[in-house]
C-alpha cells in the first residue's frame, strides 16, 4: 500500500520519555534522528506558543482599553511578526482608541 503510514505510538512514547539530562550526562552516546526530530518539533512548538502568548497579551490589553500597554507589548514582537497586517492593524486600533491619529 502506498501513502502515508501512521507512526508507531510506542516509538513516540519512548522518545518523549527520554530526558535531556540523560543525553547531557553521556548515558546515550548518540542522538537518534527521532530524538533530534522530536527536539526540533518541541522547540518549534515552544517558540510558536511564546509568540502566540505575547500576541494574546497585547490583544487582551487592547480589548481592556489598555492601549499604551498593548502598543508596548505588540511593538516588542520580532520585526517579521510586527510587520504583519494583523499586528499593525491592532496597533493602529490602539492609536485610534487613544485619539493619536497621526501615529
ZABA-243783 format. One record per residue: z, y negated, x negated of N, C-alpha, C in turn; residue in three letters. Coordinates in steps of 0.001 Angstrom, whole numbers, padded with zeros to 6 digits, always signed. Example, Ala and Ser with C-alpha at 12.3 -4.5 7.8 and 13.67 -1.06 7.14 Angstrom:
% ZABA-243783
+007800+005690-013190+007800+004500-012300+007800+003300-013200ala+007080+002250-012850+007140+001060-013670+007870-000030-012900ser
//
This chain:
% ZABA-243783
+000000+001186-000838+000000+000000+000000+000000-001246-000880unk-000813-002195-000501-000838-003457-001227+000121-004448-000592unk+000245-005586-001197+001075-006637-000622+002369-006835-001377unk+003214-007596-000760+004489-007953-001368+005515-006874-001061unk+006235-006458-002086+007282-005456-001888+008624-006158-001760unk+009490-005584-000993+010826-006134-000809+011675-005810-002034unk+012472-006785-002506+013336-006495-003652+014423-005506-003262unk+014840-004742-004245+015914-003779-004030+017231-004544-003961unk+017926-004455-002851+019163-005203-002643+020236-004814-003648unk+020249-003556-004074+021248-003127-005059+021033-003816-006398unk+019768-003997-006796+019481-004717-008033+019957-006158-007934unk+019723-006790-006795+020143-008173-006601+021653-008307-006674unk+022365-007358-006084+023823-007410-006119+024357-007220-007526unk+023728-006337-008291+024168-006115-009668+023949-007363-010510unk+022863-008061-010284+022587-009277-011050+023633-010335-010741unk+023991-010476-009472+024961-011505-009110+026355-011194-009617unk+026650-009929-009883+027973-009557-010381+028163-009944-011844unk+027071-010116-012560+027199-010456-013973+027707-011877-014112unk+028698-012037-014913+029296-013338-015128+028766-013919-016428unk+028565-015230-016455+028047-015847-017671+029010-015692-018839unk+030308-015544-018553+031269-015360-019641+031050-014029-020346unk+030623-013019-019614+030335-011720-020232+029174-011871-021201unk+028167-012620-020774+026997-012817-021624+027374-013632-022856unk+028167-014701-022644+028524-015562-023771+029458-014869-024757unk+030237-013897-024308+031140-013175-025204+030418-012120-026022unk+029154-011912-025749+028385-010957-026520+028497-009537-026034unk+029036-009321-024848+029145-007963-024322+027786-007425-023894unk+026866-008321-023652+025498-007919-023335+024624-008466-024453unk+023900-007594-025104+023140-008031-026272+021860-008764-025892unk+021235-008387-024801+020006-009066-024388+020109-009450-022923unk+019502-010558-022608+019461-011017-021227+018163-010510-020621unk+018285-009771-019551+017102-009197-018914+016324-010283-018184unk+015051-010052-017943+014252-011032-017190+014821-011305-015796unk+015439-010296-015186+016026-010506-013867+017182-011498-013933unk+017992-011383-014975+019120-012304-015134+018606-013705-015416unk+017586-013814-016257+017004-015120-016538+016448-015745-015268unk+015748-014951-014460+015185-015457-013211+016292-015887-012256unk+017345-015083-012179+018470-015428-011310+019121-016729-011762unk+019359-016879-013065+019975-018101-013582+019098-019315-013325unk+017790-019148-013460+016863-020244-013196+016889-020624-011719unk+016883-019630-010845+016950-019898-009407+018269-020567-009034unk+019344-020117-009643+020660-020690-009364+020708-022155-009796unk+020179-022454-010978+020163-023833-011471+019293-024718-010581unk+018150-024193-010152+017260-024963-009284+017930-025241-007941unk+018598-024251-007388+019284-024428-006106+020425-025436-006232unk+021166-025367-007338+022263-026313-007543+021736-027735-007698unk+020615-027892-008401+020011-029212-008551+019535-029772-007226unk+018907-028932-006429+018435-029358-005115+019602-029736-004211unk+020651-028932-004232+021818-029236-003398+022488-030537-003834unk+022518-030791-005123+023085-032039-005626+022266-033235-005146unk+020950-033112-005219+020069-034183-004746+020269-034423-003253unk+020263-033354-002465+020439-033494-001020+021815-034050-000673unk+022826-033692-001459+024174-034216-001233+024189-035731-001417unk+023560-036216-002482+023530-037658-002737+022715-038393-001678unk+021589-037821-001287+020781-038443-000240+021552-038461+001077unk+022285-037400+001349+023098-037339+002560+024213-038367+002560unk+024839-038568+001399+025890-039586+001295+025317-040970+001578unk+024145-041239+001028+023501-042527+001273+023139-042712+002733unk+022603-041664+003347+022225-041733+004755+023456-041883+005643unk+024530-041175+005316+025775-041298+006074+026317-042723+005985unk+026282-043296+004795+026744-044671+004626+025889-045623+005454unk+024588-045409+005464+023695-046268+006237+023966-046124+007732unk+024155-044910+008202+024442-044683+009625+025795-045257+010027unk+026685-045421+009060+028000-046015+009316+027978-047524+009089unk+026797-048078+008857+026590-049504+008582+027328-049968+007337unk+027522-049068+006385+027994-049433+005046+026744-049620+004189unk+026009-050670+004501+024669-050833+003940+024677-051023+002428unk+025616-051803+001918+025657-052014+000468+025969-050713-000266unk+026859-049918+000302+027172-048619-000299+025947-047709-000254unk+025224-047731+000868+024014-046913+001000+022976-047321-000042unk+022792-048621-000213+021837-049113-001212+022267-048669-002600unk+023547-048783-002894+024065-048383-004205+023840-046893-004455unk+024158-046061-003479+024006-044610-003647+022540-044240-003823unk+021683-044751-002936+020266-044390-002987+019571-044972-004212unk+020055-046098-004713+019448-046712-005898+019729-045923-007170unk+020743-045073-007147+021078-044278-008330+020368-042928-008372unk+019484-042674-007414+018702-041438-007452+017699-041510-008597unk+017264-040387-009134+016217-040408-010169+014967-041119-009642unk+014246-041777-010522+013131-042629-010090+012077-041877-009295unk+011791-040625-009639+010767-039899-008898+011227-039545-007487unk+012512-039577-007222+013009-039398-005858+013229-040750-005196unk+013653-041736-005973+013864-043086-005444+012566-043656-004887unk+011459-043397-005543+010174-043973-005148+009460-043199-004050unk+010174-042368-003320+009565-041667-002188+009659-042539-000945unk+008804-042257+000007+008769-043044+001235+010085-043026+001996unk+010729-041861+002061+011956-041762+002840+013066-042619+002240unk+013256-042528+000931+014337-043281+000283+014069-044776+000378unk+012837-045192+000096+012519-046618+000174+012656-047142+001600unk+012325-046323+002575+012490-046711+003976+013967-046906+004312unk+014816-046020+003830+016255-046142+004101+016832-047375+003411unk+016371-047651+002205+016842-048853+001504+016355-050103+002227unk+015099-050081+002681+014577-051204+003462+015367-051410+004744unk+015711-050325+005398+016515-050409+006623+017886-051001+006327unk+018471-050625+005186+019782-051163+004810+019695-052667+004574unk+018659-053113+003879+018487-054555+003669+018240-055266+004994unk+017502-054635+005891+017259-055211+007208+018575-055391+007959unk+019426-054379+007918+020718-054459+008604+021610-055537+007993unk+021428-055807+006713+022197-056864+006045+021567-058237+006242unk+020422-058274+006892+019636-059506+007091+019177-060097+005769unk+018951-059253+004777+018415-059691+003491+016935-059307+003450unk+016146-060024+004227+014750-059647+004434+013894-059770+003175unk+014264-060645+002273+013446-060869+001071+013572-059723+000070unk+014591-058920+000156+014769-057810-000772+013774-056734-000449unk
//
